[in-house]
Amino acid sequence: MVFVTRRERFNAAHKLHIPTWSDEKNMEVFGKCSNPNWHGHNYELYVTVKGNPDPVTGFVMDLKRLSVLIKEKVINKLDHKNINLDVDFMSGKMPSTEVLAQAIWEQLADEITAAGGHLHSIKLYETENNFVEYFGTL
C-alpha cells in the first residue's frame, strides 16, 4: 500500500458562534473566534490517497487529476470566502476546523473513488500550531 498526498492552500474567514447563546456565552466558549466581525486563516489542506501503484503508470492516482478535483470541489468554493455565509457545503454547520475537514472529505471521497483512487485522510491546518486529521467514518 502506497500513500500519496497533495497539498493545497486557501484563505477563508469564519466565526464560531451559536445563535441561541448570548454573546457572553459564545465569548466564554469560543473566545476571540466568536468575534462578531469574523476572523480569517491561511489554511493548508493535505489530501492523502492510498492504494497500489498502477503497473503501467506507477501512479496510485494521477496527481494532476487529484489537484483538479480538490480545486473544483473544495478550493474554489472556500478560497477568499466567508465559510459561514458563502460555502454551500458548510451551510448550517458549525465552521470549526473539525467540521470543515469532515465536510471536505464528503466533497472529495466519491470523486476520488470515481477517478480510481481511495481517499485515506484529510489533514487541515488552521494555524501553524493547530490542525485536524480526518480518516472518514469507521
N, CA, C and O atoms as CSV, one atom per row, in Angstrom:
chain,resi,resn,atom,element,x,y,z
A,1,MET,N,N,0.854,-1.179,0.000
A,1,MET,CA,C,0.000,0.000,0.000
A,1,MET,C,C,0.897,1.238,0.000
A,1,MET,O,O,1.841,1.341,0.783
A,2,VAL,N,N,0.580,2.165,-0.891
A,2,VAL,CA,C,1.330,3.418,-1.001
A,2,VAL,C,C,0.368,4.580,-0.718
A,2,VAL,O,O,-0.791,4.561,-1.132
A,3,PHE,N,N,0.872,5.576,-0.010
A,3,PHE,CA,C,0.092,6.772,0.308
A,3,PHE,C,C,0.715,7.947,-0.435
A,3,PHE,O,O,1.927,8.153,-0.383
A,4,VAL,N,N,-0.121,8.713,-1.125
A,4,VAL,CA,C,0.348,9.889,-1.845
A,4,VAL,C,C,-0.507,11.081,-1.409
A,4,VAL,O,O,-1.725,10.966,-1.270
A,5,THR,N,N,0.144,12.223,-1.196
A,5,THR,CA,C,-0.542,13.381,-0.635
A,5,THR,C,C,-0.369,14.596,-1.530
A,5,THR,O,O,0.715,14.862,-2.049
A,6,ARG,N,N,-1.463,15.324,-1.695
A,6,ARG,CA,C,-1.462,16.604,-2.419
A,6,ARG,C,C,-1.764,17.713,-1.423
A,6,ARG,O,O,-2.700,17.601,-0.631
A,7,ARG,N,N,-0.969,18.795,-1.459
A,7,ARG,CA,C,-1.200,19.948,-0.596
A,7,ARG,C,C,-1.787,21.079,-1.422
A,7,ARG,O,O,-1.340,21.355,-2.535
A,8,GLU,N,N,-2.793,21.725,-0.859
A,8,GLU,CA,C,-3.372,22.932,-1.445
A,8,GLU,C,C,-3.531,23.944,-0.318
A,8,GLU,O,O,-3.518,23.585,0.860
A,9,ARG,N,N,-3.681,25.208,-0.692
A,9,ARG,CA,C,-3.845,26.275,0.296
A,9,ARG,C,C,-5.056,27.112,-0.060
A,9,ARG,O,O,-5.416,27.253,-1.229
A,10,PHE,N,N,-5.681,27.666,0.975
A,10,PHE,CA,C,-6.756,28.626,0.756
A,10,PHE,C,C,-6.855,29.545,1.963
A,10,PHE,O,O,-6.405,29.212,3.060
A,11,ASN,N,N,-7.451,30.699,1.738
A,11,ASN,CA,C,-7.681,31.687,2.788
A,11,ASN,C,C,-9.183,31.823,2.949
A,11,ASN,O,O,-9.912,31.907,1.961
A,12,ALA,N,N,-9.650,31.845,4.191
A,12,ALA,CA,C,-11.086,31.971,4.422
A,12,ALA,C,C,-11.338,32.566,5.801
A,12,ALA,O,O,-10.514,32.471,6.711
A,13,ALA,N,N,-12.505,33.182,5.918
A,13,ALA,CA,C,-12.940,33.755,7.190
A,13,ALA,C,C,-14.059,32.907,7.769
A,13,ALA,O,O,-14.763,32.204,7.045
A,14,HIS,N,N,-14.212,32.982,9.072
A,14,HIS,CA,C,-15.332,32.321,9.741
A,14,HIS,C,C,-15.531,32.925,11.119
A,14,HIS,O,O,-14.748,33.751,11.588
A,15,LYS,N,N,-16.599,32.482,11.741
A,15,LYS,CA,C,-16.893,32.886,13.117
A,15,LYS,C,C,-17.498,31.667,13.805
A,15,LYS,O,O,-18.411,31.039,13.270
A,16,LEU,N,N,-16.996,31.337,14.975
A,16,LEU,CA,C,-17.580,30.275,15.784
A,16,LEU,C,C,-18.602,30.936,16.698
A,16,LEU,O,O,-18.258,31.756,17.549
A,17,HIS,N,N,-19.855,30.567,16.508
A,17,HIS,CA,C,-20.932,31.271,17.191
A,17,HIS,C,C,-22.191,30.408,17.158
A,17,HIS,O,O,-22.560,29.875,16.112
A,18,ILE,N,N,-22.831,30.278,18.285
A,18,ILE,CA,C,-24.116,29.579,18.357
A,18,ILE,C,C,-25.190,30.638,18.586
A,18,ILE,O,O,-25.233,31.264,19.645
A,19,PRO,N,N,-26.064,30.840,17.584
A,19,PRO,CA,C,-27.016,31.956,17.639
A,19,PRO,C,C,-27.945,31.943,18.853
A,19,PRO,O,O,-28.388,33.004,19.293
A,20,THR,N,N,-28.244,30.790,19.390
A,20,THR,CA,C,-29.156,30.719,20.533
A,20,THR,C,C,-28.461,31.062,21.853
A,20,THR,O,O,-29.120,31.200,22.884
A,21,TRP,N,N,-27.146,31.197,21.822
A,21,TRP,CA,C,-26.397,31.574,23.015
A,21,TRP,C,C,-26.226,33.092,23.069
A,21,TRP,O,O,-26.287,33.774,22.046
A,22,SER,N,N,-26.016,33.597,24.259
A,22,SER,CA,C,-25.708,35.018,24.431
A,22,SER,C,C,-24.296,35.293,23.904
A,22,SER,O,O,-23.492,34.377,23.732
A,23,ASP,N,N,-24.018,36.568,23.655
A,23,ASP,CA,C,-22.665,36.955,23.242
A,23,ASP,C,C,-21.649,36.567,24.305
A,23,ASP,O,O,-20.529,36.166,23.991
A,24,GLU,N,N,-22.055,36.692,25.581
A,24,GLU,CA,C,-21.152,36.346,26.679
A,24,GLU,C,C,-20.823,34.850,26.684
A,24,GLU,O,O,-19.672,34.459,26.876
A,25,LYS,N,N,-21.847,34.022,26.470
A,25,LYS,CA,C,-21.634,32.567,26.441
A,25,LYS,C,C,-20.750,32.189,25.249
A,25,LYS,O,O,-19.835,31.378,25.392
A,26,ASN,N,N,-21.016,32.771,24.073
A,26,ASN,CA,C,-20.178,32.498,22.905
A,26,ASN,C,C,-18.735,32.905,23.173
A,26,ASN,O,O,-17.810,32.178,22.807
A,27,MET,N,N,-18.532,34.052,23.803
A,27,MET,CA,C,-17.176,34.505,24.111
A,27,MET,C,C,-16.513,33.566,25.120
A,27,MET,O,O,-15.321,33.280,25.009
A,28,GLU,N,N,-17.271,33.091,26.091
A,28,GLU,CA,C,-16.742,32.166,27.093
A,28,GLU,C,C,-16.272,30.864,26.449
A,28,GLU,O,O,-15.205,30.352,26.790
A,29,VAL,N,N,-17.061,30.328,25.522
A,29,VAL,CA,C,-16.743,29.039,24.906
A,29,VAL,C,C,-15.743,29.179,23.755
A,29,VAL,O,O,-14.796,28.398,23.660
A,30,PHE,N,N,-15.949,30.174,22.877
A,30,PHE,CA,C,-15.156,30.273,21.651
A,30,PHE,C,C,-14.098,31.367,21.677
A,30,PHE,O,O,-13.280,31.454,20.761
A,31,GLY,N,N,-14.099,32.202,22.711
A,31,GLY,CA,C,-13.107,33.266,22.814
A,31,GLY,C,C,-13.130,34.184,21.602
A,31,GLY,O,O,-14.189,34.465,21.041
A,32,LYS,N,N,-11.948,34.649,21.204
A,32,LYS,CA,C,-11.879,35.609,20.099
A,32,LYS,C,C,-12.344,35.008,18.773
A,32,LYS,O,O,-12.550,35.742,17.806
A,33,CYS,N,N,-12.510,33.699,18.713
A,33,CYS,CA,C,-13.032,33.065,17.495
A,33,CYS,C,C,-14.514,33.369,17.281
A,33,CYS,O,O,-15.067,33.069,16.223
A,34,SER,N,N,-15.163,33.972,18.298
A,34,SER,CA,C,-16.566,34.373,18.147
A,34,SER,C,C,-16.687,35.865,17.833
A,34,SER,O,O,-17.766,36.443,17.965
A,35,ASN,N,N,-15.590,36.482,17.420
A,35,ASN,CA,C,-15.587,37.899,17.056
A,35,ASN,C,C,-16.756,38.192,16.113
A,35,ASN,O,O,-16.860,37.549,15.068
A,36,PRO,N,N,-17.635,39.137,16.444
A,36,PRO,CA,C,-18.793,39.411,15.590
A,36,PRO,C,C,-18.413,39.902,14.194
A,36,PRO,O,O,-19.237,39.863,13.280
A,37,ASN,N,N,-17.185,40.360,14.025
A,37,ASN,CA,C,-16.729,40.837,12.716
A,37,ASN,C,C,-15.874,39.808,11.982
A,37,ASN,O,O,-15.147,40.156,11.052
A,38,TRP,N,N,-15.959,38.528,12.400
A,38,TRP,CA,C,-15.278,37.415,11.740
A,38,TRP,C,C,-13.774,37.462,11.998
A,38,TRP,O,O,-13.259,38.410,12.591
A,39,HIS,N,N,-13.099,36.447,11.551
A,39,HIS,CA,C,-11.636,36.394,11.559
A,39,HIS,C,C,-11.225,35.391,10.489
A,39,HIS,O,O,-12.041,34.576,10.059
A,40,GLY,N,N,-9.980,35.442,10.060
A,40,GLY,CA,C,-9.559,34.588,8.957
A,40,GLY,C,C,-8.341,33.756,9.265
A,40,GLY,O,O,-7.627,33.972,10.245
A,41,HIS,N,N,-8.129,32.781,8.374
A,41,HIS,CA,C,-6.981,31.879,8.478
A,41,HIS,C,C,-6.391,31.637,7.098
A,41,HIS,O,O,-7.077,31.748,6.082
A,42,ASN,N,N,-5.126,31.310,7.083
A,42,ASN,CA,C,-4.438,30.821,5.894
A,42,ASN,C,C,-4.337,29.305,6.061
A,42,ASN,O,O,-3.395,28.796,6.669
A,43,TYR,N,N,-5.315,28.601,5.516
A,43,TYR,CA,C,-5.410,27.155,5.698
A,43,TYR,C,C,-4.451,26.412,4.768
A,43,TYR,O,O,-4.153,26.866,3.663
A,44,GLU,N,N,-3.980,25.271,5.239
A,44,GLU,CA,C,-3.255,24.317,4.399
A,44,GLU,C,C,-4.013,23.003,4.458
A,44,GLU,O,O,-4.301,22.482,5.536
A,45,LEU,N,N,-4.331,22.477,3.286
A,45,LEU,CA,C,-5.101,21.247,3.159
A,45,LEU,C,C,-4.224,20.162,2.552
A,45,LEU,O,O,-3.602,20.362,1.509
A,46,TYR,N,N,-4.184,19.020,3.212
A,46,TYR,CA,C,-3.443,17.859,2.715
A,46,TYR,C,C,-4.450,16.742,2.468
A,46,TYR,O,O,-5.149,16.303,3.382
A,47,VAL,N,N,-4.510,16.294,1.227
A,47,VAL,CA,C,-5.417,15.207,0.840
A,47,VAL,C,C,-4.555,14.000,0.509
A,47,VAL,O,O,-3.738,14.049,-0.411
A,48,THR,N,N,-4.737,12.910,1.261
A,48,THR,CA,C,-3.937,11.702,1.075
A,48,THR,C,C,-4.794,10.602,0.480
A,48,THR,O,O,-5.875,10.283,0.974
A,49,VAL,N,N,-4.272,10.034,-0.598
A,49,VAL,CA,C,-4.926,8.938,-1.307
A,49,VAL,C,C,-4.047,7.699,-1.132
A,49,VAL,O,O,-2.820,7.804,-1.108
A,50,LYS,N,N,-4.676,6.523,-1.010
A,50,LYS,CA,C,-3.892,5.299,-0.830
A,50,LYS,C,C,-4.272,4.263,-1.876
A,50,LYS,O,O,-5.350,4.300,-2.470
A,51,GLY,N,N,-3.351,3.349,-2.075
A,51,GLY,CA,C,-3.609,2.251,-3.000
A,51,GLY,C,C,-2.312,1.634,-3.464
A,51,GLY,O,O,-1.232,1.975,-2.981
A,52,ASN,N,N,-2.433,0.729,-4.399
A,52,ASN,CA,C,-1.269,0.109,-5.007
A,52,ASN,C,C,-0.980,0.816,-6.327
A,52,ASN,O,O,-1.904,1.093,-7.092
A,53,PRO,N,N,0.270,1.108,-6.602
A,53,PRO,CA,C,0.587,1.786,-7.854
A,53,PRO,C,C,0.140,0.969,-9.066
A,53,PRO,O,O,0.267,-0.255,-9.098
A,54,ASP,N,N,-0.384,1.679,-10.054
A,54,ASP,CA,C,-0.774,1.055,-11.315
A,54,ASP,C,C,0.478,0.444,-11.950
A,54,ASP,O,O,1.517,1.103,-11.987
A,55,PRO,N,N,0.412,-0.799,-12.452
A,55,PRO,CA,C,1.609,-1.432,-13.014
A,55,PRO,C,C,2.140,-0.735,-14.271
A,55,PRO,O,O,3.314,-0.891,-14.604
A,56,VAL,N,N,1.309,0.021,-14.964
A,56,VAL,CA,C,1.753,0.705,-16.173
A,56,VAL,C,C,2.260,2.110,-15.859
A,56,VAL,O,O,3.375,2.464,-16.243
A,57,THR,N,N,1.441,2.923,-15.156
A,57,THR,CA,C,1.813,4.323,-14.894
A,57,THR,C,C,2.690,4.491,-13.671
A,57,THR,O,O,3.453,5.453,-13.575
A,58,GLY,N,N,2.586,3.559,-12.733
A,58,GLY,CA,C,3.297,3.694,-11.465
A,58,GLY,C,C,2.593,4.611,-10.486
A,58,GLY,O,O,3.111,4.866,-9.399
A,59,PHE,N,N,1.407,5.116,-10.853
A,59,PHE,CA,C,0.654,6.047,-10.011
A,59,PHE,C,C,-0.338,5.316,-9.118
A,59,PHE,O,O,-0.975,4.352,-9.542
A,60,VAL,N,N,-0.464,5.778,-7.887
A,60,VAL,CA,C,-1.608,5.401,-7.057
A,60,VAL,C,C,-2.834,6.128,-7.606
A,60,VAL,O,O,-3.926,5.569,-7.700
A,61,MET,N,N,-2.613,7.398,-7.964
A,61,MET,CA,C,-3.631,8.218,-8.629
A,61,MET,C,C,-2.906,9.340,-9.351
A,61,MET,O,O,-1.891,9.835,-8.863
A,62,ASP,N,N,-3.404,9.739,-10.485
A,62,ASP,CA,C,-2.832,10.848,-11.232
A,62,ASP,C,C,-2.962,12.113,-10.386
A,62,ASP,O,O,-4.074,12.571,-10.123
A,63,LEU,N,N,-1.840,12.676,-9.961
A,63,LEU,CA,C,-1.868,13.840,-9.077
A,63,LEU,C,C,-2.415,15.087,-9.764
A,63,LEU,O,O,-2.955,15.970,-9.096
A,64,LYS,N,N,-2.286,15.174,-11.083
A,64,LYS,CA,C,-2.918,16.297,-11.785
A,64,LYS,C,C,-4.424,16.207,-11.650
A,64,LYS,O,O,-5.090,17.211,-11.396
A,65,ARG,N,N,-4.962,15.014,-11.817
A,65,ARG,CA,C,-6.413,14.813,-11.674
A,65,ARG,C,C,-6.845,15.097,-10.241
A,65,ARG,O,O,-7.885,15.718,-10.025
A,66,LEU,N,N,-6.064,14.654,-9.260
A,66,LEU,CA,C,-6.371,14.919,-7.859
A,66,LEU,C,C,-6.386,16.421,-7.589
A,66,LEU,O,O,-7.286,16.920,-6.914
A,67,SER,N,N,-5.398,17.140,-8.110
A,67,SER,CA,C,-5.339,18.579,-7.922
A,67,SER,C,C,-6.566,19.266,-8.513
A,67,SER,O,O,-7.132,20.160,-7.885
A,68,VAL,N,N,-6.980,18.867,-9.694
A,68,VAL,CA,C,-8.163,19.442,-10.334
A,68,VAL,C,C,-9.406,19.186,-9.488
A,68,VAL,O,O,-10.214,20.095,-9.292
A,69,LEU,N,N,-9.572,17.961,-8.983
A,69,LEU,CA,C,-10.720,17.634,-8.136
A,69,LEU,C,C,-10.750,18.498,-6.875
A,69,LEU,O,O,-11.795,19.038,-6.512
A,70,ILE,N,N,-9.619,18.622,-6.222
A,70,ILE,CA,C,-9.551,19.413,-4.992
A,70,ILE,C,C,-9.905,20.869,-5.288
A,70,ILE,O,O,-10.665,21.489,-4.545
A,71,LYS,N,N,-9.360,21.404,-6.360
A,71,LYS,CA,C,-9.647,22.802,-6.695
A,71,LYS,C,C,-11.120,23.003,-7.040
A,71,LYS,O,O,-11.747,23.951,-6.567
A,72,GLU,N,N,-11.674,22.109,-7.867
A,72,GLU,CA,C,-13.075,22.256,-8.284
A,72,GLU,C,C,-14.055,22.072,-7.135
A,72,GLU,O,O,-15.000,22.848,-6.996
A,73,LYS,N,N,-13.841,21.061,-6.317
A,73,LYS,CA,C,-14.813,20.689,-5.287
A,73,LYS,C,C,-14.622,21.398,-3.957
A,73,LYS,O,O,-15.551,21.475,-3.153
A,74,VAL,N,N,-13.410,21.922,-3.717
A,74,VAL,CA,C,-13.111,22.487,-2.397
A,74,VAL,C,C,-12.529,23.899,-2.485
A,74,VAL,O,O,-13.146,24.854,-2.012
A,75,ILE,N,N,-11.372,24.033,-3.073
A,75,ILE,CA,C,-10.635,25.303,-3.023
A,75,ILE,C,C,-11.435,26.438,-3.653
A,75,ILE,O,O,-11.545,27.509,-3.056
A,76,ASN,N,N,-11.991,26.233,-4.831
A,76,ASN,CA,C,-12.746,27.300,-5.492
A,76,ASN,C,C,-13.956,27.743,-4.679
A,76,ASN,O,O,-14.407,28.880,-4.811
A,77,LYS,N,N,-14.479,26.864,-3.848
A,77,LYS,CA,C,-15.636,27.200,-3.012
A,77,LYS,C,C,-15.241,27.889,-1.709
A,77,LYS,O,O,-16.045,28.617,-1.126
A,78,LEU,N,N,-14.007,27.667,-1.246
A,78,LEU,CA,C,-13.562,28.191,0.044
A,78,LEU,C,C,-12.645,29.404,-0.045
A,78,LEU,O,O,-12.703,30.280,0.818
A,79,ASP,N,N,-11.813,29.471,-1.056
A,79,ASP,CA,C,-10.763,30.475,-1.088
A,79,ASP,C,C,-11.321,31.897,-1.142
A,79,ASP,O,O,-12.123,32.237,-2.011
A,80,HIS,N,N,-10.874,32.714,-0.190
A,80,HIS,CA,C,-11.298,34.108,-0.047
A,80,HIS,C,C,-12.807,34.226,0.138
A,80,HIS,O,O,-13.442,35.143,-0.383
A,81,LYS,N,N,-13.370,33.275,0.893
A,81,LYS,CA,C,-14.797,33.270,1.175
A,81,LYS,C,C,-15.025,33.296,2.682
A,81,LYS,O,O,-14.117,33.053,3.478
A,82,ASN,N,N,-16.261,33.599,3.043
A,82,ASN,CA,C,-16.704,33.502,4.423
A,82,ASN,C,C,-17.357,32.122,4.568
A,82,ASN,O,O,-18.397,31.864,3.962
A,83,ILE,N,N,-16.764,31.255,5.350
A,83,ILE,CA,C,-17.245,29.880,5.473
A,83,ILE,C,C,-18.678,29.844,5.997
A,83,ILE,O,O,-19.472,29.013,5.556
A,84,ASN,N,N,-19.018,30.723,6.920
A,84,ASN,CA,C,-20.370,30.756,7.479
A,84,ASN,C,C,-21.412,31.147,6.440
A,84,ASN,O,O,-22.532,30.636,6.467
A,85,LEU,N,N,-21.059,32.045,5.528
A,85,LEU,CA,C,-22.048,32.652,4.639
A,85,LEU,C,C,-21.979,32.201,3.187
A,85,LEU,O,O,-23.008,32.157,2.513
A,86,ASP,N,N,-20.790,31.864,2.688
A,86,ASP,CA,C,-20.593,31.693,1.246
A,86,ASP,C,C,-20.418,30.263,0.756
A,86,ASP,O,O,-20.484,30.026,-0.450
A,87,VAL,N,N,-20.198,29.315,1.636
A,87,VAL,CA,C,-19.783,27.973,1.215
A,87,VAL,C,C,-20.965,27.012,1.299
A,87,VAL,O,O,-21.441,26.685,2.386
A,88,ASP,N,N,-21.433,26.565,0.128
A,88,ASP,CA,C,-22.641,25.736,0.079
A,88,ASP,C,C,-22.539,24.477,0.940
A,88,ASP,O,O,-23.498,24.126,1.627
A,89,PHE,N,N,-21.408,23.801,0.915
A,89,PHE,CA,C,-21.315,22.542,1.652
A,89,PHE,C,C,-21.119,22.729,3.162
A,89,PHE,O,O,-21.049,21.752,3.907
A,90,MET,N,N,-21.031,23.986,3.607
A,90,MET,CA,C,-20.951,24.272,5.046
A,90,MET,C,C,-22.219,24.924,5.575
A,90,MET,O,O,-22.279,25.291,6.749
A,91,SER,N,N,-23.215,25.072,4.746
A,91,SER,CA,C,-24.467,25.720,5.149
A,91,SER,C,C,-25.092,24.992,6.337
A,91,SER,O,O,-25.314,23.782,6.293
A,92,GLY,N,N,-25.370,25.751,7.401
A,92,GLY,CA,C,-25.997,25.189,8.588
A,92,GLY,C,C,-25.072,24.418,9.504
A,92,GLY,O,O,-25.527,23.832,10.487
A,93,LYS,N,N,-23.773,24.403,9.203
A,93,LYS,CA,C,-22.806,23.657,10.017
A,93,LYS,C,C,-21.915,24.627,10.792
A,93,LYS,O,O,-21.625,25.728,10.324
A,94,MET,N,N,-21.490,24.211,11.969
A,94,MET,CA,C,-20.508,24.976,12.729
A,94,MET,C,C,-19.197,24.939,11.950
A,94,MET,O,O,-18.715,23.852,11.630
A,95,PRO,N,N,-18.603,26.095,11.633
A,95,PRO,CA,C,-17.404,26.104,10.795
A,95,PRO,C,C,-16.091,25.879,11.552
A,95,PRO,O,O,-15.085,26.526,11.262
A,96,SER,N,N,-16.107,24.971,12.510
A,96,SER,CA,C,-14.858,24.604,13.180
A,96,SER,C,C,-13.976,23.847,12.189
A,96,SER,O,O,-14.466,23.335,11.182
A,97,THR,N,N,-12.712,23.779,12.468
A,97,THR,CA,C,-11.802,23.052,11.589
A,97,THR,C,C,-12.155,21.569,11.550
A,97,THR,O,O,-11.995,20.918,10.517
A,98,GLU,N,N,-12.631,21.038,12.667
A,98,GLU,CA,C,-13.033,19.633,12.716
A,98,GLU,C,C,-14.182,19.356,11.748
A,98,GLU,O,O,-14.136,18.396,10.978
A,99,VAL,N,N,-15.202,20.193,11.792
A,99,VAL,CA,C,-16.370,20.011,10.924
A,99,VAL,C,C,-15.994,20.289,9.471
A,99,VAL,O,O,-16.460,19.595,8.567
A,100,LEU,N,N,-15.159,21.292,9.242
A,100,LEU,CA,C,-14.728,21.611,7.885
A,100,LEU,C,C,-13.956,20.449,7.266
A,100,LEU,O,O,-14.157,20.140,6.092
A,101,ALA,N,N,-13.086,19.808,8.021
A,101,ALA,CA,C,-12.341,18.647,7.500
A,101,ALA,C,C,-13.297,17.528,7.094
A,101,ALA,O,O,-13.112,16.905,6.048
A,102,GLN,N,N,-14.308,17.270,7.905
A,102,GLN,CA,C,-15.289,16.243,7.559
A,102,GLN,C,C,-16.063,16.620,6.299
A,102,GLN,O,O,-16.318,15.770,5.446
A,103,ALA,N,N,-16.433,17.884,6.184
A,103,ALA,CA,C,-17.186,18.339,5.014
A,103,ALA,C,C,-16.334,18.258,3.745
A,103,ALA,O,O,-16.845,17.934,2.673
A,104,ILE,N,N,-15.046,18.551,3.863
A,104,ILE,CA,C,-14.147,18.420,2.717
A,104,ILE,C,C,-14.071,16.961,2.285
A,104,ILE,O,O,-14.096,16.663,1.091
A,105,TRP,N,N,-13.979,16.060,3.246
A,105,TRP,CA,C,-13.994,14.621,2.936
A,105,TRP,C,C,-15.233,14.281,2.111
A,105,TRP,O,O,-15.137,13.613,1.082
A,106,GLU,N,N,-16.387,14.740,2.564
A,106,GLU,CA,C,-17.643,14.454,1.870
A,106,GLU,C,C,-17.637,14.994,0.442
A,106,GLU,O,O,-18.241,14.392,-0.446
A,107,GLN,N,N,-16.965,16.112,0.212
A,107,GLN,CA,C,-16.876,16.684,-1.128
A,107,GLN,C,C,-15.981,15.856,-2.046
A,107,GLN,O,O,-16.184,15.838,-3.260
A,108,LEU,N,N,-14.995,15.175,-1.476
A,108,LEU,CA,C,-13.963,14.534,-2.287
A,108,LEU,C,C,-14.041,13.018,-2.399
A,108,LEU,O,O,-13.630,12.467,-3.420
A,109,ALA,N,N,-14.544,12.335,-1.401
A,109,ALA,CA,C,-14.410,10.868,-1.343
A,109,ALA,C,C,-14.944,10.175,-2.593
A,109,ALA,O,O,-14.226,9.387,-3.209
A,110,ASP,N,N,-16.167,10.447,-2.973
A,110,ASP,CA,C,-16.754,9.769,-4.136
A,110,ASP,C,C,-16.051,10.163,-5.427
A,110,ASP,O,O,-15.860,9.331,-6.314
A,111,GLU,N,N,-15.665,11.429,-5.531
A,111,GLU,CA,C,-14.973,11.908,-6.734
A,111,GLU,C,C,-13.619,11.217,-6.895
A,111,GLU,O,O,-13.241,10.837,-8.003
A,112,ILE,N,N,-12.901,11.059,-5.804
A,112,ILE,CA,C,-11.601,10.393,-5.853
A,112,ILE,C,C,-11.775,8.921,-6.207
A,112,ILE,O,O,-11.003,8.375,-6.995
A,113,THR,N,N,-12.783,8.279,-5.631
A,113,THR,CA,C,-13.058,6.871,-5.961
A,113,THR,C,C,-13.368,6.729,-7.447
A,113,THR,O,O,-12.863,5.820,-8.105
A,114,ALA,N,N,-14.200,7.629,-7.976
A,114,ALA,CA,C,-14.562,7.584,-9.396
A,114,ALA,C,C,-13.342,7.795,-10.293
A,114,ALA,O,O,-13.314,7.319,-11.428
A,115,ALA,N,N,-12.342,8.504,-9.787
A,115,ALA,CA,C,-11.121,8.760,-10.557
A,115,ALA,C,C,-10.073,7.670,-10.355
A,115,ALA,O,O,-8.956,7.778,-10.861
A,116,GLY,N,N,-10.432,6.621,-9.617
A,116,GLY,CA,C,-9.534,5.483,-9.448
A,116,GLY,C,C,-8.702,5.474,-8.187
A,116,GLY,O,O,-7.812,4.637,-8.045
A,117,GLY,N,N,-8.969,6.385,-7.267
A,117,GLY,CA,C,-8.211,6.425,-6.020
A,117,GLY,C,C,-9.050,6.000,-4.837
A,117,GLY,O,O,-10.223,5.656,-4.982
A,118,HIS,N,N,-8.445,6.025,-3.673
A,118,HIS,CA,C,-9.157,5.731,-2.428
A,118,HIS,C,C,-8.693,6.755,-1.392
A,118,HIS,O,O,-7.533,6.755,-0.980
A,119,LEU,N,N,-9.622,7.634,-0.974
A,119,LEU,CA,C,-9.274,8.682,-0.018
A,119,LEU,C,C,-8.896,8.066,1.323
A,119,LEU,O,O,-9.657,7.282,1.891
A,120,HIS,N,N,-7.726,8.421,1.823
A,120,HIS,CA,C,-7.244,7.910,3.104
A,120,HIS,C,C,-7.467,8.913,4.225
A,120,HIS,O,O,-7.958,8.558,5.296
A,121,SER,N,N,-7.096,10.196,3.970
A,121,SER,CA,C,-7.232,11.176,5.041
A,121,SER,C,C,-7.278,12.594,4.496
A,121,SER,O,O,-6.829,12.897,3.390
A,122,ILE,N,N,-7.850,13.443,5.341
A,122,ILE,CA,C,-7.836,14.883,5.154
A,122,ILE,C,C,-7.092,15.450,6.355
A,122,ILE,O,O,-7.443,15.170,7.501
A,123,LYS,N,N,-6.074,16.238,6.092
A,123,LYS,CA,C,-5.379,16.959,7.154
A,123,LYS,C,C,-5.540,18.434,6.833
A,123,LYS,O,O,-5.203,18.880,5.737
A,124,LEU,N,N,-6.058,19.190,7.796
A,124,LEU,CA,C,-6.341,20.601,7.572
A,124,LEU,C,C,-5.686,21.424,8.669
A,124,LEU,O,O,-6.054,21.329,9.840
A,125,TYR,N,N,-4.703,22.240,8.270
A,125,TYR,CA,C,-4.051,23.162,9.194
A,125,TYR,C,C,-4.822,24.468,9.199
A,125,TYR,O,O,-5.028,25.087,8.155
A,126,GLU,N,N,-5.249,24.883,10.390
A,126,GLU,CA,C,-5.885,26.189,10.567
A,126,GLU,C,C,-4.823,27.243,10.889
A,126,GLU,O,O,-4.882,28.374,10.406
A,127,THR,N,N,-3.871,26.852,11.702
A,127,THR,CA,C,-2.711,27.685,12.023
A,127,THR,C,C,-1.490,26.776,11.993
A,127,THR,O,O,-1.619,25.564,11.819
A,128,GLU,N,N,-0.326,27.347,12.157
A,128,GLU,CA,C,0.868,26.503,12.165
A,128,GLU,C,C,0.905,25.567,13.370
A,128,GLU,O,O,1.637,24.578,13.369
A,129,ASN,N,N,0.115,25.880,14.396
A,129,ASN,CA,C,0.098,25.064,15.608
A,129,ASN,C,C,-1.129,24.171,15.743
A,129,ASN,O,O,-1.124,23.245,16.554
A,130,ASN,N,N,-2.177,24.426,14.969
A,130,ASN,CA,C,-3.428,23.674,15.120
A,130,ASN,C,C,-3.849,23.049,13.799
A,130,ASN,O,O,-3.981,23.727,12.781
A,131,PHE,N,N,-4.057,21.732,13.843
A,131,PHE,CA,C,-4.562,21.052,12.661
A,131,PHE,C,C,-5.453,19.894,13.063
A,131,PHE,O,O,-5.435,19.424,14.201
A,132,VAL,N,N,-6.229,19.453,12.097
A,132,VAL,CA,C,-7.164,18.341,12.282
A,132,VAL,C,C,-6.836,17.280,11.249
A,132,VAL,O,O,-6.486,17.605,10.114
A,133,GLU,N,N,-6.945,16.007,11.632
A,133,GLU,CA,C,-6.853,14.903,10.690
A,133,GLU,C,C,-8.157,14.128,10.733
A,133,GLU,O,O,-8.684,13.852,11.810
A,134,TYR,N,N,-8.675,13.778,9.573
A,134,TYR,CA,C,-9.919,13.018,9.483
A,134,TYR,C,C,-9.706,11.845,8.541
A,134,TYR,O,O,-9.163,12.000,7.447
A,135,PHE,N,N,-10.142,10.667,8.982
A,135,PHE,CA,C,-9.941,9.433,8.240
A,135,PHE,C,C,-11.263,8.809,7.804
A,135,PHE,O,O,-11.313,7.613,7.517
A,136,GLY,N,N,-12.323,9.595,7.752
A,136,GLY,CA,C,-13.626,9.067,7.339
A,136,GLY,C,C,-14.312,8.380,8.505
A,136,GLY,O,O,-13.784,8.300,9.614
A,137,THR,N,N,-15.503,7.890,8.215
A,137,THR,CA,C,-16.254,7.197,9.254
A,137,THR,C,C,-15.750,5.776,9.396
A,137,THR,O,O,-15.282,5.168,8.433
A,138,LEU,N,N,-15.850,5.266,10.578
A,138,LEU,CA,C,-15.388,3.891,10.839
A,138,LEU,C,C,-16.460,2.882,10.554
A,138,LEU,O,O,-16.239,1.682,10.721
